[in-house]
Amino acid sequence: MALIERPILLAGPTASGKSNLALALAQTLGGWVVNADSMQVYAGWRLLTARPSPEDEARAPHHLYGHVDPASRYSVGHWLRDIEAMLTTARTEGAVPIIVGGSGLNFKALTHGLSQTPPVDAAIRNATNELLDEIGPQAMRQRLIERDPTAESLDIVNPRRIVRAWEVLEQTGRSLTAWNAETPPPLLPHTAIHTLAIDADRDVLVDRIDRRFDSMIEDGAMAEIDAMAARSLDPDLPAMKAVGAPPLFEYRAGRLSQEQAITQAKIDSRRYAKRQRTWLRNQMPDWPRIAMGASAEDALEIIAQTSCNS
C-alpha cells in the first residue's frame, strides 16, 4: 500500500456511497473521517441528512458531524475555522484526514480560499429572499447582472448563489467578484492534498436516492422532523432547509399528504444530486474519478497513479 500522508478530499453527490468509502479509507489508513457536508454539521439531523450511523462512527474517528445547534447560522467560514483546528490536531497526531462531502462550496473554500465578506443584516437577507420568491431566479439573475456585470462570471446556476451575490451587493455596495479578488491563501492548496470524486451514474443514483429516502422514513426520520418542529425555529435558518425537510414539515402541518410530501422530498433530493453532479463536472474537472461502490484499495490505487503522474 502506498504511504499516504496528505489529506484526502473525497467528493460526490448524495447517495453515491462516499461516506462508506471514506470510512473504509479511514480504517485502512488509520485516518479520520472529516465532514465537508453543510447539513450534516447540525445536531438533530442524522437520518434525514444520511449522517454516518453511531456504529460507523465507532469504527473510526469522525469529526465535524452534528456539532452545531440548528438555531445557529453556520457558514462556510465557520466550517473553515473548525477544520483548520482539526487539521492542526491531525498533523500533531499523525492521522490522515479523509475529508468527505457533497458541498462544493466547502471544498472550494478549502482549496482556493474564502473571501472575507462581512455578515449580511437579517433585514437584507429577508428582503432578498422575498424578492427571489416574487420574481424567480431567472429574473433575479438578470437584475443582478444589470447592477453588476461581473456577476456573469459567477457560478449562479444555484439560486442560493444568486441570493448570496445580491445580499453582498446590497450590504456592502461592492460586488461578490470584488470581494473574491481579496481572498486569502487556501488552507489546503492542491499541492498538499489528494483528491477523488465519485463518478455517479444518473439512473443508478436516482434509484438509490428513492430507496434511501424510503429507508429514512422507515427508520424514524419523522421523529427528527417532529423534534425540530417542536423548537419553532425560524424557517429561514439553514438547518431548516435540509434537503427533504421542507415538504415533511408541510406534511406535519397538514398542508400536504404523507405521499405528496415523500414524493416531493425525493424530487428535491434528485434535483440536489443533479446540482452536485453539475458542480463536480464544472468546478472539479481535474479531480480523479472513482466508480460508485469502489473499495478503499481501488481508491488508493487511483491516488498512487495520479500522484506519480502529477
SVG drawing of the C-alpha trace seen along z (x, -y; Angstrom):
<svg xmlns="http://www.w3.org/2000/svg" viewBox="-54 -51 59 54">
<polyline fill="none" stroke="black" stroke-width="0.4" points="0.0,0.0 1.3,-3.4 2.3,-5.7 -0.4,-8.4 0.4,-11.4 -1.6,-14.2 -5.3,-14.7 -7.7,-13.0 -10.6,-15.0 -13.5,-12.8 -16.4,-14.5 -19.6,-13.0 -23.3,-13.6 -25.8,-12.5 -26.4,-8.7 -23.3,-7.9 -21.6,-5.9 -19.0,-8.5 -19.4,-8.1 -18.9,-4.3 -15.7,-4.8 -14.4,-7.5 -14.9,-5.1 -13.1,-2.3 -10.2,-4.6 -10.0,-5.7 -10.0,-2.1 -7.3,-1.2 -5.1,-4.1 -5.8,-4.6 -7.2,-8.0 -10.1,-10.3 -13.3,-10.9 -14.0,-14.6 -17.3,-16.1 -17.5,-18.6 -21.3,-18.5 -23.1,-21.7 -26.1,-19.9 -24.5,-17.0 -22.9,-19.5 -26.3,-20.1 -27.4,-18.2 -30.8,-16.6 -30.4,-15.7 -28.8,-12.3 -31.3,-10.2 -32.5,-12.9 -29.1,-14.0 -27.7,-10.5 -25.0,-11.1 -22.9,-8.1 -24.6,-5.9 -23.3,-5.6 -22.0,-2.1 -19.9,-3.6 -18.7,-6.4 -17.4,-3.8 -15.4,-2.1 -13.1,-5.2 -12.8,-8.7 -15.4,-11.1 -15.1,-14.9 -17.4,-17.9 -20.6,-15.9 -23.7,-17.0 -21.7,-19.6 -23.8,-22.7 -27.1,-23.7 -29.8,-24.1 -30.7,-27.5 -27.2,-28.7 -26.3,-30.1 -23.2,-28.0 -21.3,-29.3 -18.5,-28.1 -16.3,-30.5 -17.3,-28.8 -16.5,-25.4 -13.1,-26.6 -12.2,-27.7 -13.3,-24.4 -11.5,-22.3 -8.3,-24.4 -8.1,-23.5 -8.9,-19.8 -6.1,-19.7 -3.6,-21.0 -4.6,-18.3 -4.4,-15.6 -0.9,-16.6 0.2,-16.5 -1.3,-13.0 -0.1,-11.7 -3.6,-11.0 -4.7,-11.2 -7.9,-13.2 -10.4,-11.9 -12.5,-15.0 -15.8,-13.9 -18.9,-15.6 -21.2,-16.9 -20.9,-20.6 -18.9,-22.1 -18.5,-25.5 -16.8,-23.9 -14.3,-22.1 -13.7,-25.3 -13.1,-27.4 -10.7,-24.8 -8.6,-24.5 -9.0,-28.1 -9.6,-30.2 -12.7,-32.2 -13.3,-35.8 -13.8,-37.8 -17.3,-39.3 -18.9,-40.9 -22.1,-39.3 -25.4,-40.3 -28.1,-42.0 -31.3,-40.0 -33.4,-42.7 -31.4,-42.5 -31.5,-38.7 -35.3,-38.7 -35.8,-41.3 -33.6,-39.3 -35.5,-36.1 -38.8,-37.9 -37.6,-39.3 -36.5,-35.8 -39.9,-34.4 -41.6,-37.3 -39.7,-37.3 -38.0,-33.9 -34.3,-33.1 -34.0,-33.9 -35.3,-37.4 -33.3,-38.0 -30.2,-36.8 -30.8,-39.3 -31.3,-42.1 -28.1,-41.2 -26.2,-41.3 -27.7,-44.7 -26.4,-46.0 -23.1,-44.1 -22.0,-42.9 -19.2,-40.9 -21.8,-38.6 -21.9,-36.8 -18.6,-35.2 -20.1,-33.6 -21.4,-30.1 -25.0,-31.1 -27.0,-28.2 -27.9,-27.5 -30.4,-30.2 -28.6,-30.5 -25.6,-31.8 -27.7,-34.5 -29.1,-35.3 -25.6,-35.5 -24.3,-37.8 -27.3,-40.1 -27.1,-40.2 -23.4,-41.1 -24.1,-43.9 -26.9,-45.2 -24.9,-45.0 -21.6,-46.4 -22.1,-48.2 -19.4,-46.0 -19.7,-43.0 -19.0,-39.5 -16.4,-39.3 -14.5,-42.2 -14.6,-40.6 -13.4,-37.3 -10.4,-39.1 -9.2,-39.7 -9.4,-36.0 -6.6,-34.9 -4.5,-31.8 -6.3,-28.4 -5.8,-26.1 -5.1,-23.2 -3.7,-24.0 -3.9,-21.3 -0.2,-20.5 -0.9,-19.5 -3.8,-17.1 -5.1,-14.0 -8.5,-14.4 -11.1,-11.9 -14.6,-12.4 -17.2,-9.7 -18.5,-9.3 -22.1,-8.6 -24.4,-7.1 -27.6,-9.2 -30.1,-6.4 -28.4,-4.3 -28.3,-7.4 -32.0,-8.2 -32.9,-4.7 -30.6,-4.8 -32.0,-8.2 -35.6,-6.9 -34.8,-3.7 -32.7,-5.5 -35.4,-8.0 -37.9,-5.2 -35.4,-3.7 -35.1,-7.1 -38.8,-7.2 -38.9,-3.6 -36.0,-4.2 -37.7,-7.2 -36.9,-10.4 -40.3,-11.8 -39.2,-11.8 -36.4,-14.1 -38.9,-16.4 -41.2,-16.4 -38.3,-17.2 -37.2,-20.1 -40.7,-21.4 -41.2,-21.5 -38.4,-24.0 -40.3,-26.6 -37.1,-27.7 -37.0,-30.4 -37.8,-28.5 -35.2,-30.6 -32.4,-29.1 -30.0,-26.9 -30.7,-23.8 -34.4,-24.1 -33.7,-23.8 -32.1,-20.4 -33.0,-18.5 -36.2,-16.7 -37.2,-18.6 -39.5,-21.3 -42.1,-19.0 -42.1,-16.8 -42.7,-19.9 -45.6,-20.7 -47.0,-17.2 -46.8,-17.6 -48.6,-21.0 -51.4,-19.3 -50.7,-21.1 -49.5,-18.0 -50.4,-14.3 -47.6,-12.0 -47.5,-10.6 -47.2,-14.1 -44.5,-15.1 -42.4,-12.0 -42.7,-12.4 -41.7,-16.0 -38.8,-15.2 -37.5,-12.6 -37.8,-15.1 -35.9,-17.7 -33.2,-15.1 -32.8,-14.2 -32.5,-17.9 -29.9,-18.4 -28.0,-15.4 -28.2,-16.9 -26.8,-20.2 -24.0,-18.3 -23.1,-16.4 -23.1,-19.6 -20.8,-21.2 -18.4,-18.3 -18.3,-18.4 -17.8,-22.2 -15.8,-23.0 -13.8,-19.8 -13.0,-18.6 -9.4,-17.7 -10.3,-15.6 -9.6,-11.9 -12.9,-9.9 -13.7,-6.7 -16.7,-4.5 -19.6,-4.1 -19.0,-1.0 -15.2,-1.1 -13.1,0.2 -10.5,-1.6 -7.9,0.4 -9.3,-1.0 -9.1,-4.5 -5.6,-4.2 -4.5,-2.7 -6.0,-5.8 -4.3,-8.1 -1.0,-6.4 -1.3,-6.6 -2.3,-10.3 0.4,-11.1 3.0,-9.6 1.6,-11.5 1.5,-14.9"/>
</svg>
